[in-house]
């Protein structure tokens, strides 16, 4: 991409990379790191023709929680409510393609957690009150 002076990276991070979430400390930390890394890559490679879009989805209908591991190494084995009630993966894929093709630097895709981003920005005390009560299951 650098040699061709053209390219586009789409980094799939997550809304939880923009705020903390109960029972997701390691996951949130990893997503925060992705957001910071790709934001920096986008700034570093901008003048070399490489674009970056950071995608922050929430609530995708996938079975990631079913296959997640508990702290003892056993399989969690349950579909979490946010995923069960989430948006189908093909809908997300179309939204991601649209964001990339329009050159967006960042796109937040979802419903409730995306709303929490706005609450956090404008009403931080309310956000922390809500976030402490959220259960991932």
Secondary structure, DSSP 8 states (H G I E B T S, - for coil): -TTTT-EEEEEE--GGGSS--TT-HHHHHHHHHHHHHHHHHHHHHGGGTEEEEEEEE--BS--HHHH-B-TTS-B-----HHHHTSB-HHHHHHHHHHHHHTT-SEEEE-SHHHHHHHHHHH-HHHHHHHHHH----
